[in-house]
Amino acid sequence: MTRTRSQSLPLINRPHQYPPYKYQPLSSPRHVRIIRLMHYDPTHSRVFVMLSDHELSTLHKRFTALSYTWGSAIDPLEEQAQASIISSDRAYASKNPRDVELVVVPPEAFETFRRNDDLSIGPHGSMVDLYTTPVSTITVVGNLSDFFRTYMTETWPKRHAESQRCGGPSMSMAEITNLWIDAVCIDQANDQEIAAQVPLMGEVYSSAGRVLVWLGADEARLSVFQWWHETVYPRMQLLLEQAGDMAIMHLRSSHFADAKLWKDLFDLTPPTHLGARTWLDVWADFWIFYRSRRYFHRVWIVQEVVLSHHLHIYCAKSELSWKVMGDFLNILEKIQWVDAIGDQVRKTMPLQYPASSRNFGIGDIFEWQRHHNNKLWHKGGWVRHWFGVIGTVRSRNCFKPQDYVYATIGILQQILPSHIPFPIPVDPSHTPEQVFTLAAAVILKNWPELSLFGFMEYPFSRNFHSLPSWALDLTTGDFPWPLGLFDSPFRAGIVLSPDHRKRFFQEDWAEARSTAPIPPFRHINPIKGTFVLHGKKVDTIKRKYPCADVYNTELAVVAIQVLAELPSYYEHLKFHDDATGGMKGQWREAALIHTMTCFEITNQHRGNIEEQRRLTTSFRDWLLFELAQVWSGADLVEGVDPDYRFETVSTFGKHRNKVLDCLVRMEEHRAIPGLEEIQATAVALRAAKLGKGEWPDVTRRPLEFKDQTMRVMAKRCLFVTENGWLGICLDVANEDDEVWVLEGGAVPYVLRKTGDEVEIELDEGRLWGETYVHGIMDGEFTREKDEAATRWEDVILV
């Protein structure tokens, strides 16, 4: 029975216990639930809302989609750091206020009142019938609870509504009061509904009037973070605009914490009023702000940000500029300070924060946002674009491993050509192995190259050992530096048509390869986990040269050992001999230099005289410096040299004996320093370390060869095959493994037979991996004159 108006009182502020909300099935697979905000009761931490479902296409620009992180907004180590500053009781209390309760008011609660002023949102709440209607509750916790508590204060809705009058972006009241939040709008206890809603998430974020990024209510280091963008960024931007490359080079050669640099160039000192005493303190707060906010390292935010049209970022009640954050990061990338800042800060921190996602967790998102907005997939292909996004989320965190794929399908939906059926079903019964295998199958079926293999993780890093060897374990990003990247100049197993070959040599090779047809013979069975394709066996590994640490002198010792065991001329790569008019093999020293640096990555024109001379000189300097350290280390004296260790002297002594034996067996060559020069440099090194002389000239020259080698040779080793091919492979490779060229592969691969099948990876402890084999990286092996001897064979990868 309808009560009279005089009996109707505002009941919003009356405490009452309501039953939990029971989700009803959505009206259709295209429907989503929307939260309509009504009133906030701060006394009892209650937000009164309406929750109704709508067909998604009818909501265009009429709601706000929230982008946030579940649970705590900050890393546990940050909570620990803050607790050490203030009392543990206060820290606990500040991080654990009462959870917010959403009071879901059904539409029929309004039916007894028809006047507009009854439905208005006032300081005492709406006139609603909470006596006879089924009011229920949803409890939200942690970071989401903080969001509601902050968003529903009186200042927020008013400030958003008035932003238009203040020159801010235009926003309707619907955008302010209508929210889509996954934890509330999706029945998290219903796997079938989750599976139906996940494919809609990309459309939700792209059709929202705005995407609101919530970094949490915690304000630690926020003031310093804002100071960087409001004070430092404009001055650095102005300097780069005025001085251009000269400013970039000057900053690259300077230290980011040099107080004189900041004073002279920018007239800045550390903001002591914000608690920072040194420039390293200020950088530490900046780095930790990114590292400690869990938001920046979530899987789902990549899709949410990339697909958004209007992005608003809030930390507590402060608004941040996504564009300024990105532009400032671009400056730090240009002057090559990003990694240096992270390395230095981590060394000085008493608490060891986990390694952050690439470029503070936002650099890769900015890159893909730009690619997506500019529709670059039209040129590079939708597969490459999607696989790049998968590579971005791979280094992030999520609750379910399947989300490493599911969190990207919104982007895939937008870039997939209309004639291709959607290839990734969201099935709650699928295991991570099934989802990863299906994703790899989609990439390999639709992309002509085998670039996927360049991002294979180390065998011992895999968390899912039952995955087929050709599918990525997306739960780990521990993979070696790829040799066969997208757009790699290598094409060992890539067969181009005459038209594509013409464009390739006209330096339009990226487009030529991206539009090349998929090899005709390629069969994938995701259920059985088999991938059948064509391949050609190159040879069998006869000898590998392991190196425990490529960053120290051991790699130089290994290089000398390889040179001593190679023939003087590398017969698999020949050049015209002006003296005889015939062909002769490449000098072994040049072959080794090319192999250890993957020389063709920076120079497609193999044999360029100037490039060869420059790299040969750098190779010689590297050998001289490293071998001099071997001699110097072997001559350390106890009680005289502060670095003396018996184990060190013993190790260097063994290295010196090995090098001496190799030098005796080799004839002299301009790329190899002589014994007398090594000994003289060693004496100068030891004297300089003791403060009794100047450092030798070789220590002052840039070691270009070493810089290139460190990237290529990390966790790899040199090998020689039975027929004298020289190459590099993963250090877990075994002698008697086979080197194959696979159709569509930019580089060769090491395979190991199991029965009648060949696979890149077998059980734990066996291997997979890309290789570099000197002399076949430009497709020479697929163009042999004797086709019968090198015909394509069927290869089954399992």
C-alpha positions in Angstrom: 0.0 0.0 0.0 1.3 3.4 -0.9 2.2 5.6 2.0 1.2 9.3 2.1 3.9 11.8 1.4 3.9 13.1 5.0 5.0 9.7 6.2 7.9 9.5 3.8 11.2 10.5 5.4 14.8 10.5 4.1 16.2 7.2 5.3 19.6 7.4 3.7 21.4 8.3 6.9 19.7 5.7 9.0 22.0 2.7 9.8 20.4 -0.6 8.7 21.6 -4.1 7.8 20.6 -5.1 4.3 21.0 -8.6 2.7 23.8 -9.2 0.1 23.0 -8.2 -3.5 22.0 -11.1 -5.8 23.0 -10.7 -9.4 20.4 -11.4 -12.0 21.3 -12.7 -15.5 22.1 -10.0 -18.0 19.4 -9.4 -20.7 21.7 -10.4 -23.5 25.4 -11.1 -24.3 25.6 -7.4 -25.4 24.3 -6.0 -22.2 26.5 -4.6 -19.4 25.6 -3.3 -15.9 26.0 0.4 -15.1 26.3 1.9 -11.6 24.3 5.1 -11.1 25.6 7.0 -8.1 23.0 8.6 -5.8 24.3 9.5 -2.4 27.2 8.9 0.0 26.8 8.4 3.7 30.3 9.1 5.2 29.1 8.2 8.7 28.4 4.6 7.8 30.7 4.4 4.7 27.7 3.7 2.4 27.2 4.7 -1.2 23.6 4.5 -2.4 23.5 3.4 -6.0 21.2 1.9 -8.7 22.5 -1.0 -10.7 20.9 -1.7 -14.1 21.8 -3.4 -17.3 21.9 -1.7 -20.7 22.7 -2.7 -24.3 26.3 -1.5 -24.8 25.7 0.4 -28.0 23.1 2.7 -26.3 25.7 3.9 -23.8 28.1 5.7 -26.1 29.9 8.5 -24.2 27.3 8.3 -21.4 29.4 6.7 -18.6 32.8 6.6 -17.0 34.9 3.4 -17.0 37.2 3.0 -14.0 40.8 1.8 -14.6 42.3 0.7 -11.3 44.0 -2.2 -9.5 42.2 -4.6 -7.2 43.4 -5.0 -3.6 46.0 -2.6 -2.4 46.9 0.4 -4.5 50.6 0.3 -3.5 53.2 -2.4 -3.2 53.6 -4.0 0.2 57.1 -2.7 0.4 55.8 0.8 0.2 53.5 0.2 3.0 56.4 -1.2 5.0 58.5 1.9 4.2 55.7 4.3 5.3 55.1 2.3 8.5 58.8 2.8 9.4 58.3 6.6 9.2 55.1 6.8 11.2 53.9 4.6 14.1 52.7 1.2 13.1 49.3 1.8 14.7 48.7 5.0 12.7 50.0 3.4 9.5 47.5 0.5 10.0 44.7 2.8 10.7 45.4 5.0 7.7 45.5 2.0 5.4 42.5 0.2 6.8 39.5 2.5 7.2 36.0 0.9 7.1 35.2 -0.8 3.8 32.6 1.0 1.7 29.2 -0.7 1.3 27.3 -0.1 -1.9 23.6 0.0 -1.1 21.8 -1.1 -4.3 18.4 0.6 -4.5 16.0 -1.0 -7.0 14.1 1.3 -9.4 10.8 0.5 -7.7 12.0 2.3 -4.6 11.2 5.6 -6.5 7.8 4.6 -7.8 5.8 6.0 -4.9 7.1 9.5 -5.4 6.6 11.4 -8.6 7.8 14.9 -8.0 11.2 15.8 -9.4 12.5 17.3 -6.2 11.9 13.9 -4.5 14.4 12.4 -6.9 17.1 15.0 -6.5 20.4 14.3 -4.9 20.6 16.5 -1.8 22.7 16.6 1.3 20.3 14.5 3.2 19.6 12.0 0.4 16.7 11.2 -1.9 13.1 10.5 -0.8 13.0 6.8 -1.5 11.0 3.9 -0.2 13.5 1.7 1.6 10.8 0.0 3.8 9.0 -2.1 1.2 11.5 -2.6 -1.6 14.3 -5.2 -1.7 17.3 -3.0 -0.9 20.6 -5.0 -0.8 24.4 -4.4 -0.5 27.7 -5.1 -2.2 30.8 -4.6 0.0 33.9 -3.2 -1.8 37.3 -3.3 -0.2 40.8 -2.0 -0.5 41.6 0.4 -3.4 38.1 0.3 -4.8 36.7 1.3 -1.4 39.1 4.2 -1.3 38.0 5.3 -4.7 34.3 5.5 -3.7 35.2 7.3 -0.5 37.2 9.9 -2.4 34.9 10.2 -5.4 31.7 10.6 -3.5 32.8 13.6 -1.4 30.9 16.7 -2.2 33.7 18.4 -3.9 34.2 15.7 -6.6 30.9 15.7 -8.5 30.6 19.5 -8.2 34.2 19.9 -9.5 33.6 17.6 -12.4 30.3 19.3 -13.3 31.9 22.7 -13.1 34.9 21.8 -15.2 33.2 22.8 -18.3 32.6 26.3 -17.0 36.2 26.6 -15.9 37.6 25.8 -19.3 38.1 22.1 -18.6 36.9 19.2 -20.8 33.1 19.0 -21.3 31.5 16.3 -19.2 27.8 15.5 -18.9 26.2 14.5 -15.6 25.7 11.0 -17.0 29.5 10.7 -17.3 29.9 11.8 -13.7 27.2 9.7 -12.1 27.2 6.6 -14.3 30.2 4.2 -13.7 31.3 0.9 -15.1 33.6 -0.9 -12.7 34.5 -4.6 -13.4 34.4 -5.8 -9.8 30.8 -4.5 -9.3 29.3 -4.6 -12.8 30.4 -8.2 -13.5 29.2 -11.1 -11.3 32.6 -12.3 -10.2 31.2 -15.6 -8.9 29.8 -16.5 -12.3 32.4 -17.9 -14.7 30.0 -17.9 -17.6 29.2 -14.3 -17.2 32.9 -13.4 -16.9 33.6 -15.3 -20.1 30.8 -13.4 -21.9 31.9 -10.0 -20.5 35.6 -10.2 -21.2 35.2 -9.8 -25.0 33.2 -6.7 -24.4 35.8 -4.9 -22.2 37.7 -3.4 -25.1 34.4 -1.9 -26.4 33.5 -0.7 -22.9 36.7 1.4 -22.6 36.6 2.7 -26.1 32.9 3.8 -25.9 33.2 5.3 -22.4 32.9 9.1 -22.2 36.1 9.0 -20.2 38.4 6.5 -18.6 39.2 7.5 -15.0 42.5 6.1 -13.8 42.6 5.7 -10.1 46.1 5.4 -8.6 44.9 5.1 -5.0 44.3 7.4 -2.0 47.9 7.1 -0.8 49.7 10.4 -1.3 53.3 9.3 -0.4 55.8 11.0 -2.8 53.0 12.6 -4.8 54.2 16.1 -4.1 57.7 15.3 -5.4 56.2 13.5 -8.4 54.1 16.6 -9.3 57.1 18.8 -8.8 59.0 17.0 -11.5 56.2 17.5 -14.0 55.2 21.1 -13.0 58.7 22.6 -12.4 61.4 20.4 -14.1 59.7 19.2 -17.2 58.9 22.6 -18.7 62.5 23.7 -18.3 63.9 20.6 -19.8 61.4 20.8 -22.7 62.4 24.4 -23.4 66.1 23.5 -23.4 65.6 20.7 -25.9 63.5 23.0 -28.1 66.2 25.6 -28.1 69.4 23.5 -28.3 68.1 20.3 -29.9 70.7 17.5 -30.4 73.4 19.4 -28.6 71.4 19.5 -25.4 70.5 15.8 -25.8 74.2 14.8 -26.2 75.2 17.1 -23.2 72.6 15.5 -20.9 73.6 12.0 -22.1 77.1 12.6 -21.0 76.1 14.0 -17.6 75.0 12.3 -14.5 71.3 12.8 -13.6 72.1 13.6 -9.9 74.8 16.2 -10.7 73.8 19.2 -8.6 76.1 21.5 -10.8 74.3 20.4 -13.9 70.9 21.2 -12.6 72.0 24.6 -11.2 73.9 25.7 -14.4 71.4 24.5 -17.0 68.1 24.9 -15.2 68.7 27.1 -12.2 67.3 24.4 -9.9 68.1 22.9 -6.5 66.5 19.9 -4.8 63.1 20.8 -3.3 64.0 20.7 0.3 60.6 22.0 1.3 59.3 18.6 0.0 61.7 16.7 2.2 64.4 16.0 -0.5 68.0 16.9 0.4 69.8 15.7 -2.7 69.0 15.1 -6.3 69.3 11.4 -5.8 66.6 11.7 -3.1 64.3 13.5 -5.6 64.9 10.9 -8.3 64.3 8.1 -5.7 60.9 9.5 -4.9 60.0 9.9 -8.6 61.1 6.3 -9.4 59.4 4.8 -6.3 56.2 6.6 -7.1 56.0 4.6 -10.3 57.4 1.4 -8.9 55.2 1.3 -5.7 51.9 2.1 -7.5 50.7 -1.4 -8.5 48.5 0.1 -11.2 51.4 0.8 -13.5 52.4 -2.9 -13.5 48.9 -4.5 -14.2 48.1 -6.5 -17.3 44.7 -5.0 -17.9 45.7 -1.3 -18.0 47.4 -1.7 -21.4 44.1 -2.3 -23.1 42.2 0.1 -20.9 44.5 3.0 -21.7 45.3 2.3 -25.3 41.5 2.1 -26.2 40.5 5.2 -24.2 39.5 8.4 -25.9 39.6 10.7 -22.9 41.9 9.7 -20.0 41.7 11.3 -16.5 44.3 10.3 -13.9 43.8 10.9 -10.2 45.9 10.1 -7.2 43.9 10.9 -4.0 42.3 14.2 -4.9 45.1 15.4 -7.3 44.7 15.2 -11.0 47.8 14.2 -13.1 48.4 14.8 -16.8 48.9 11.6 -18.8 50.4 13.6 -21.7 52.9 15.4 -19.5 53.9 12.1 -17.8 54.5 10.6 -21.2 56.3 13.6 -22.7 58.6 13.8 -19.7 59.4 10.1 -20.0 60.2 10.6 -23.7 62.7 13.2 -22.7 64.3 10.8 -20.2 64.4 8.1 -22.9 66.1 10.5 -25.4 68.8 11.4 -22.9 69.1 7.7 -21.9 68.6 8.3 -18.2 65.7 5.8 -17.6 67.7 2.7 -16.9 70.4 4.6 -15.1 67.9 6.1 -12.7 66.4 2.8 -11.8 69.8 1.1 -11.3 71.1 3.8 -9.1 68.0 4.2 -7.0 67.7 0.4 -6.4 71.3 0.4 -5.1 70.6 3.0 -2.5 67.2 1.7 -1.3 67.1 -0.1 2.1 64.1 -2.0 0.7 64.6 -3.9 -2.6 61.6 -3.1 -4.7 60.9 -5.6 -7.4 62.0 -4.7 -10.9 59.5 -2.4 -12.6 57.8 -2.9 -16.0 59.6 -1.3 -18.9 60.1 2.4 -18.7 58.4 3.0 -15.3 55.4 0.9 -16.5 54.0 3.6 -18.9 56.6 3.9 -21.7 55.4 0.8 -23.5 51.8 1.8 -23.1 52.5 5.2 -24.6 54.2 3.5 -27.6 51.2 1.2 -28.3 48.7 4.0 -27.7 50.5 6.0 -30.4 50.6 2.9 -32.7 46.9 2.3 -32.2 45.7 5.8 -32.6 47.7 6.1 -35.8 46.4 2.8 -37.0 49.9 1.5 -37.8 48.6 -2.0 -38.0 47.4 -1.2 -41.6 51.1 -1.1 -42.6 52.7 -3.7 -40.3 49.8 -6.1 -40.1 47.3 -6.9 -37.3 49.2 -10.0 -36.2 52.4 -8.0 -35.5 50.4 -5.3 -33.7 48.6 -7.8 -31.5 51.8 -9.8 -30.8 53.5 -6.5 -29.8 50.7 -5.8 -27.3 51.1 -9.4 -25.9 54.8 -8.7 -25.4 53.9 -5.5 -23.5 51.6 -7.3 -21.0 54.0 -10.2 -20.7 56.1 -8.2 -18.2 53.2 -7.3 -16.0 51.1 -8.8 -13.2 47.7 -10.5 -13.2 45.7 -12.8 -11.0 45.0 -15.5 -13.7 47.7 -16.5 -16.3 45.0 -16.7 -19.0 44.7 -12.9 -18.6 48.0 -12.4 -20.4 46.0 -13.2 -23.6 42.4 -12.2 -22.5 43.6 -8.7 -21.5 44.6 -8.0 -25.1 41.6 -9.2 -27.0 39.8 -5.9 -26.9 42.7 -4.5 -29.0 42.6 -7.5 -31.2 38.9 -7.0 -31.9 39.5 -3.5 -33.2 42.3 -4.4 -35.5 41.2 -7.7 -36.8 40.1 -7.6 -40.5 36.3 -8.1 -40.9 36.7 -11.2 -43.1 38.6 -13.1 -40.3 36.6 -14.8 -37.6 37.5 -13.9 -34.1 40.2 -16.5 -33.2 40.4 -16.4 -29.4 37.4 -17.8 -27.6 37.1 -16.9 -23.9 36.4 -20.2 -22.2 36.5 -20.5 -18.3 37.3 -24.2 -18.7 40.5 -23.5 -20.7 43.8 -23.9 -18.8 46.7 -21.4 -19.3 48.5 -24.0 -21.5 45.5 -24.2 -23.8 45.1 -20.4 -24.0 48.8 -19.8 -24.6 48.9 -22.5 -27.3 45.9 -21.1 -29.1 47.4 -17.6 -29.1 50.7 -18.9 -30.5 48.7 -20.9 -33.2 46.9 -17.7 -34.2 50.1 -15.8 -34.7 51.9 -18.6 -36.5 49.0 -19.2 -38.8 48.6 -15.6 -39.9 52.1 -14.2 -39.9 54.6 -15.4 -42.6 57.6 -15.2 -40.3 58.6 -17.2 -37.2 59.4 -14.1 -35.2 57.4 -15.6 -32.3 60.4 -17.9 -31.7 62.6 -15.0 -31.0 60.8 -14.4 -27.7 61.0 -17.9 -26.4 61.9 -18.0 -22.7 64.9 -20.0 -21.4 63.9 -23.7 -20.8 64.6 -23.4 -17.1 62.4 -20.3 -16.8 59.2 -22.0 -17.9 56.4 -22.3 -15.4 54.2 -24.5 -17.6 56.4 -27.4 -18.8 53.7 -29.2 -20.7 53.4 -26.3 -23.2 54.5 -27.2 -26.7 57.9 -25.9 -27.6 56.5 -23.5 -30.2 54.2 -21.7 -27.7 55.3 -18.9 -25.4 55.0 -19.2 -21.6 53.6 -15.7 -21.1 54.0 -15.9 -17.3 57.7 -15.2 -17.7 59.7 -12.6 -19.6 63.0 -14.2 -19.1 64.1 -14.7 -22.7 67.4 -13.8 -24.4 67.9 -10.8 -26.7 66.0 -11.9 -29.9 68.1 -12.4 -33.0 65.0 -12.8 -35.3 63.0 -9.7 -34.3 60.2 -8.3 -36.4 61.7 -6.5 -39.4 65.0 -8.3 -38.8 67.4 -7.9 -41.8 68.1 -11.6 -41.5 66.2 -13.9 -43.8 67.9 -17.3 -43.5 64.7 -19.2 -44.1 62.5 -16.5 -45.7 61.8 -17.1 -49.4 60.6 -14.0 -51.2 58.9 -13.8 -54.6 60.8 -11.8 -57.3 58.5 -8.8 -56.6 59.1 -9.0 -52.8 62.8 -9.5 -53.4 63.0 -6.4 -55.6 61.3 -4.3 -52.9 63.6 -5.9 -50.3 66.7 -4.7 -52.0 65.2 -1.3 -52.7 65.2 -0.8 -48.8 61.5 -1.2 -48.6 62.2 -4.6 -47.0 59.9 -4.1 -44.0 56.8 -3.8 -46.3 58.1 -6.5 -48.6 58.3 -9.0 -45.8 55.1 -7.9 -44.0 53.1 -8.5 -47.2 54.9 -11.7 -48.2 52.6 -14.7 -48.5 52.5 -17.2 -45.7 54.5 -20.4 -46.6 52.1 -22.8 -48.3 52.9 -25.7 -46.1 52.2 -25.0 -42.4 49.9 -27.1 -40.3 49.1 -26.4 -36.6 47.1 -28.6 -34.3 46.7 -26.7 -31.0 44.9 -29.7 -29.3 47.8 -32.1 -30.0 50.3 -29.3 -29.6 52.0 -30.0 -33.0 53.3 -27.6 -35.6 54.3 -29.0 -38.9 56.4 -27.0 -41.4 59.2 -27.2 -43.8 62.9 -27.1 -42.9 66.4 -27.8 -44.1 69.2 -29.3 -41.9 72.3 -27.2 -42.0 74.7 -29.4 -39.9 75.3 -30.9 -36.5 77.1 -29.1 -33.6 80.5 -30.6 -33.2 82.1 -28.3 -30.6 80.6 -25.7 -28.3 82.7 -23.2 -26.3 80.9 -22.4 -23.1 81.5 -19.2 -21.2 80.2 -18.8 -17.7 80.2 -15.0 -17.8 80.4 -13.0 -21.1 80.8 -9.8 -19.1 84.3 -10.6 -17.8 87.7 -11.6 -19.3 86.6 -15.2 -19.9 84.9 -14.4 -23.2 88.1 -13.0 -24.6 89.9 -16.2 -23.7 87.2 -18.2 -25.4 87.5 -16.0 -28.5 91.3 -16.6 -28.7 90.6 -20.4 -28.3 88.1 -20.4 -31.2 90.4 -18.5 -33.4 93.2 -21.0 -32.7 91.0 -23.9 -33.7 89.5 -22.4 -36.9 91.2 -22.6 -40.3 92.9 -19.4 -41.4 90.1 -18.8 -44.0 86.4 -19.3 -43.4 85.4 -21.3 -46.5 81.7 -20.8 -46.1 81.9 -17.2 -47.0 84.1 -16.2 -49.9 85.1 -13.0 -51.6 86.8 -12.1 -54.8 90.6 -12.1 -54.5 92.1 -9.3 -56.6 95.6 -10.9 -56.5 94.6 -14.2 -58.0 91.4 -13.3 -59.7 89.7 -16.1 -57.9 87.6 -16.5 -54.7 89.0 -17.0 -51.3 87.4 -17.5 -47.9 87.0 -14.8 -45.3 89.7 -14.2 -42.7 88.7 -16.2 -39.6 89.2 -13.1 -37.5 86.6 -11.2 -39.5 84.2 -14.2 -39.4 84.5 -14.3 -35.6 83.9 -10.6 -35.3 80.8 -10.8 -37.5 79.5 -13.8 -35.5 80.0 -12.4 -32.0 78.2 -9.1 -33.0 75.6 -10.5 -35.4 77.2 -7.9 -37.7 74.4 -7.9 -40.3 72.0 -6.4 -37.7 73.7 -3.1 -38.2 75.1 -3.6 -41.7 73.2 -5.5 -44.3 76.1 -5.0 -46.8 78.4 -7.7 -45.5 82.1 -6.9 -46.2 81.8 -3.1 -46.1 85.4 -2.0 -45.8 84.9 1.0 -43.5 82.6 -1.0 -41.2 85.0 -3.9 -41.1 88.0 -1.7 -40.3 86.2 0.1 -37.5 84.9 -3.1 -35.9 88.2 -4.9 -36.3 90.0 -2.0 -34.5 87.5 -2.2 -31.7 87.8 -6.0 -31.5 91.6 -5.7 -31.1 91.3 -3.0 -28.4 88.8 -5.3 -26.5 91.2 -8.3 -26.8 94.1 -6.2 -25.6 92.3 -4.8 -22.6 90.7 -8.1 -21.5 93.9 -10.2 -22.0 96.0 -7.6 -20.2 93.6 -8.0 -17.2 94.3 -11.8 -17.4 98.0 -11.2 -17.2 97.7 -8.5 -14.5 95.4 -10.8 -12.4 97.7 -13.7 -12.7 100.6 -11.6 -11.3 98.8 -10.3 -8.2 101.0 -10.6 -5.1 99.7 -11.3 -1.6 100.4 -8.4 0.7 101.1 -6.0 -2.2 98.0 -6.0 -4.3 94.7 -5.2 -2.4 92.7 -7.3 -4.9 94.7 -10.4 -4.2 92.7 -13.6 -3.8 94.2 -17.0 -4.2 91.2 -18.2 -6.2 91.4 -15.1 -8.5 95.1 -15.6 -9.2 94.6 -19.3 -9.9 91.8 -18.7 -12.3 93.7 -16.0 -14.2 96.8 -18.2 -14.3 94.8 -21.0 -16.0 93.4 -18.4 -18.5 96.9 -17.1 -19.2 98.3 -20.6 -19.9 95.4 -21.3 -22.3 95.9 -18.0 -24.2 99.7 -18.6 -24.4 99.1 -22.0 -26.0 96.6 -20.5 -28.5 98.9 -17.6 -29.5 101.8 -20.1 -30.2 99.5 -22.0 -32.6 98.3 -18.9 -34.5 100.2 -16.9 -37.0 100.3 -13.1 -36.4 97.3 -11.0 -37.5 96.6 -7.3 -37.3 93.4 -8.0 -35.4 95.2 -9.9 -32.6 97.5 -8.1 -30.2 101.0 -9.6 -29.7 102.3 -11.1 -26.5 104.7 -8.2 -25.8 101.9 -5.6 -26.2 99.7 -7.6 -23.8 102.4 -7.9 -21.2 103.2 -4.2 -21.4 99.6 -3.2 -21.1 99.2 -5.5 -18.1 102.1 -3.9 -16.3 100.6 -0.4 -16.9 97.2 -1.6 -15.7 98.6 -3.0 -12.5 100.6 0.1 -11.8 97.6 2.4 -12.4 95.5 0.3 -10.0 98.3 0.8 -7.3 98.4 4.5 -8.0 101.9 4.3 -9.4 101.2 5.3 -13.1 98.9 6.5 -15.8 96.1 4.3 -17.2 97.0 2.9 -20.6 95.4 4.4 -23.7 93.3 1.4 -24.4 91.2 2.1 -21.3 90.2 5.5 -22.6 89.0 4.3 -26.0 85.3 3.3 -26.5 84.9 -0.4 -26.8 82.2 -0.6 -29.5 82.8 -4.3 -30.0 82.2 -5.1 -26.4 79.0 -3.0 -26.3 77.6 -5.0 -29.2 78.8 -8.3 -27.9 77.2 -8.0 -24.5 73.8 -7.8 -26.0 74.2 -10.7 -28.4 76.3 -13.1 -26.4 74.5 -12.9 -23.0 73.6 -16.5 -22.1 74.9 -17.7 -25.5 78.0 -19.5 -26.6 80.1 -20.0 -29.8 80.0 -23.3 -31.6 81.5 -25.0 -34.6 79.7 -27.7 -36.7 81.0 -30.9 -38.2 81.4 -29.1 -41.6 83.0 -26.0 -40.1 80.1 -23.6 -39.8 80.7 -21.0 -37.1 77.8 -19.7 -35.0 76.3 -18.8 -31.6 73.5 -20.5 -29.7 72.0 -20.7 -26.2 74.6 -21.9 -23.7 72.2 -24.8 -22.8 72.7 -26.3 -26.2 74.5 -29.7 -26.4 77.0 -31.0 -28.8 75.3 -33.3 -31.4 72.3 -31.0 -31.5 71.3 -30.1 -35.0 71.1 -26.7 -36.7 68.1 -26.2 -39.1 66.7 -23.5 -41.3 62.9 -23.4 -41.0 60.7 -21.9 -43.7 59.7 -18.5 -42.6 62.4 -18.2 -40.0 64.6 -15.1 -40.2 67.4 -17.0 -38.4 68.3 -20.7 -38.0 67.3 -22.8 -35.0 68.9 -25.5 -32.9 66.7 -28.6 -32.9 67.0 -31.9 -31.0 65.5 -35.1 -32.3 63.2 -37.3 -30.3 62.2 -40.4 -32.1 61.2 -39.5 -35.6 60.2 -36.0 -34.6 62.2 -32.8 -34.2 61.4 -30.3 -31.5 62.8 -27.1 -30.3 62.3 -27.9 -26.6 61.8 -31.2 -25.0 61.5 -32.0 -21.3 63.1 -29.8 -18.6 66.8 -29.5 -19.1 66.7 -29.8 -22.9 66.8 -26.8 -25.2 65.3 -24.7 -27.8 66.7 -21.5 -29.3 67.6 -19.2 -32.2 71.1 -19.3 -33.6 73.3 -17.2 -35.8 75.3 -19.2 -38.4 77.8 -17.1 -40.3 77.3 -17.4 -44.0 73.6 -18.4 -44.2 71.8 -15.4 -42.6 70.9 -13.9 -46.0 69.1 -17.0 -47.3 72.2 -18.5 -48.9 71.4 -22.0 -47.7 67.9 -22.0 -49.2 69.4 -21.1 -52.6 71.9 -23.9 -53.0 72.5 -25.0 -56.5 72.1 -28.7 -55.6 68.4 -28.6 -54.6 68.3 -32.4 -54.2 70.9 -32.2 -51.5 69.2 -29.5 -49.5 65.5 -30.0 -50.3 62.9 -28.9 -47.8 61.8 -31.6 -45.3 58.8 -31.9 -43.1 59.6 -30.9 -39.5 57.2 -31.6 -36.6 57.6 -29.2 -33.6 56.0 -30.6 -30.5 
